[in-house]
Amino acid sequence: MSISTGLRDVAAIRYVTPLREGGSLPGLVEADDDGLYVVKFRGAGQGLRALVAEVIVGELARRLGLLVPELVTIEIDPVLGAAEPDPEIQELITASAGANLGVDFLPGALPYTPAGPWRQDERLAADIVWLDALTTNVDRTPRNPNLLIWHDRLWLIDHGAALYLQHGGLDPAAHADKPFPLIAEHVLLPCAGSILEAHERLAPVAEASLGEAVTLVPHDWLNGSGDEPTTYIDYLGRRLRSGSFAAEAEAERARAGA
C-alpha cells in the first residue's frame, strides 16, 4: 500500500460479522467501494479518543516506513443495525451514527506470535518498540501483540490504547517525560536492536510528520472529545526532543537481554 495523504471517506453498506477479540466489539463491514473494513465504532466504550489515537499513531507509523493497513473514515447509517439479531450490536451501531474508523481488512493475515516461525530483523523490532514507547502504547504485549503477518511482512494494527494519558486530560509540559514502565512488557523488546539508534533514525522524521498525522484526525472526533490538535503535537514533540522515552526503553532492552 502507498502512503496516504488523507483518510478516504467511504460509506458502510453491510454489516458482515462482529469481531469479538477486542473489548470494543469491532465489526467487519462492507463499504460502497467494494472493500471490507474492520470498523472501530465511535459509540464503543473507549470513546472517540481511542479513534483519535488510532489515526495519530497509525499514520505516524506509516510515515516512519512501518506497515499499517489503510485507515478510512466510514459513514455508518444506524439503519444498518436493524437486521442484526444481537441487541448489543444493534445498540452499538445506533450509537455510532456518523463517521467511524475503518481499517482495511487483510484477508488471510495471521497473528504474530513470539513462538511462531516468522522472524523479524532487530532493526525493525527496534523501530516498532521505539514508536510504541514514544506513543505510550500499552497494547503490544506477548498476550496481545497486535501484529499481523501478511504476505510475509509484519503489519501493525490496533493503536486505540496508545496515548493513554489523554483519557485523564493530556498536559504536554507535565506528561512529556512521564516514565512508561509498561514498555518492559513489549512483545518485540527481547529481539530488538538498539532503541537509541532507532531514535537517531526516526526522531527527525517523526517530528516532521507530527502535524500531518494529527491533521488527518476528523474534526468532529476532536470536537467530540474536547481535545485540541495542538495538544497532541506539543506532547509528542516534547517527547521527541527529550528522548527520555528512548533511553528508558533501551534500559529495559538491556535488562531483557541480561
N, C-alpha and C positions, 0 to 999 in steps of 0.2 A: 504494500500500500504506500502511496505517496503521502508526503507531509501535507496535511490540510491547512488551508489559510483561514478557515472559518468552519463553524459547525453547520452542516447542511440541515435543512428542515424537511421532514417527511411527516406523513400522516398515517396513523395506525388504521388498518382495515380489518384485522382479525387477531383476536387473542388466541394463541395456539395452545400454550400449556404453562402452568406455573413451574418455577424452578425453586424447589424448596430447600436448596442447600444453604441459602443465606437467610438471616433473620428478617430481612426487609421484604421477603417474598417477591423477588423479581420474576418477570414472566417473559416467555418467548412470544414475540409479536411479529406479525407480518405487516409490512408497510406498503404504501402506494407506489414505491419504486421497485417492487417485487423482492425486496430484501427482507431478511429475518434479523431481528434485533433482540438482544437481551435488554429489557426495559427496566430501568430503576425508577420507581414511581415517586412522584413528588408527595403523594399522600401517605407514604410509608412512615413508620415510626421515627426513623432517623432524620426526617425532615429535609428541607431544602439545602441545608448546609452540607449534607452528605453529597448532594448532586454538585454543589459548588466545588467541593474537594475533588470529586471525580474528574471534573473538567480541568481544573488548575493543574493537578498532579499528572493526569494522563497526558495533557497537551504539553506540559513541560518535559515529561519523559520522551515524548515524540521528538521534540526539538533537540534533545540530547542524543538522538540516534537510537533510542530504545524502541522496541516494537510494542505498539499498543493498537488494538482494534480501533477502527474508525468510530468516533463519537458523533452522534447526531442529536438534534432535538426532534422529538417525535410527539406529534399532537395526538392527544387522547380524547375521544368523544366518550362521555360517560355511558352513552347508549351501548357501547361496545360490551359492557359487562352484563347486559340484560339477559343474555343467553347462558351465562355461567351458572351452573348449579351450586357452586360453593359460595355461601353468603360472605365469607371472608374476602374472596376475590371480588365479588360484586361491590362490596364496600370500598375496597382499595381502589378499584377503577373509578368509581363515582367520586372518590375524594381526590383523584388525580387528573381531573379535567384540566386541559391546557397542555403546556409544554413540559415534557418529561425527558429523561435522558435515555437514548438508545445506544447500545454498544453492539457493533457489528458481530453477528454470530459466526464463529469459526467452526464449520462442520467437520467433525472427525477429530477435533483437538483433544488431546489427552492431558490430564492434570500432571504437573511436575511433582515428583516425589524424590526426596533425597536418596532413597534406596533404589530408585529406578535406574535403567540403563543409560539414560541421557546424561551427558556431562557437559557443562558449560566451561569456558575458559575463565581463569581467575580475574582477568581484566573486566569481562562482562559482569561477573558476580560482584566485583568491587563497585562498578558503576551503579548497579541496582541497589546495593547496600547504601551507597552514598546518597542516592536520590531519596531513599526511604528515611535515612537519618535527617536529611535536610527538611523533609516534609512531615516528620514525626508520624510515619505510617506504622501503626501498631499491628497491622494485619498482614504480615508476610512471614509467618512462622511455620515450623515443621507441621504443626497441626492444620494450618490453613495457609498454604503458600501463595495462593492467588497468582499462580504462574501456569501457563499452558504451553504445551509442546505442539506446534502446528507446522507442518512441512519442515520438520527437523530444526525448527528455530524456536527460541524462547520468547513468549509474549506476556506482557504484564496486563493484569486486569484488576478490577475492584479496588479503587482507591478512595472509597467513601469514608473509610475510617481514618484517613490521613488528616493532618491539620486539626487534630482533635481538640486543641485548646480553643478553637473558635466557638465551641459549644458553651463555653463559660464566658465568652467575650474576649476576643483577641486583643492583647495590648503589646504592640511591637516592641516598645522600649523595655517593658518588663519581662517579656516572654522570649525574646530572641535568643538569649543564651541559656535558657532554662534547660537543665540536663534531660536527656532522653534515654534512661537506662534500659528501656524495652528493646533498644537496638541489639542488646546482647542475645535476644531470642530470635534474631533474623535467620531464616532458613538457609541463606546463602553465605552467612558470615564465616563458617568453617572453611569454605573453599574459595573465599575472596582473596584477591591480591590487595595491595596497599590502598587503604582508603584515602590516605594523604595524597598519593599520586593521582587517584581519581579526582580529588578536589582540585588539583592543579589543572587537570584536563577539562573538567566540566564546569567549574565555577564561573569562568568568564562567559561561556555560552549560556549558562542558566541565567546569569544576571541580565544579559542582553535579551533574553526571551521572556522574562517575567511578565512584562507589560502585555505582550501579545497573548500569552497563555491566559492571563486574568481577564482580558477584554473579550475572550471567547465565551465567558460565562453569560448566559442570558440575563438581561437586566432585571426581569421580574423575579428571578431566583434571588438575586442580591437584595432587591427591594423587599421581597417577602421575608428574608432572614434578617433584615435590618443592618446589613453589613456594607461597608464601602470598599470598592475595588482597591483603593489606595492602601487600605489596611493590610491586605494580603501582600501587596507589592513591597510595602515597607517592612513587614515582618520577615518575609523570605529574603529580601535584600540585606537586612541586618544580619541574618544568619549566614548568608553567603560571605559577607565581608568579614565577619568574625572568624568563621571557620572552626569554632569550638566544637560543633557537632561532628565534624570530620575527625578531629583529634580524639573525641570520645569514642567514636566508632572504631578507630584504629586501635585504641587501647583495649576495647572489647575483643577485637580480632586477635590481638596478641595473646589475650587470656584464653581465647578459644583454641588457639594453636599450641598452648603451653603443655 
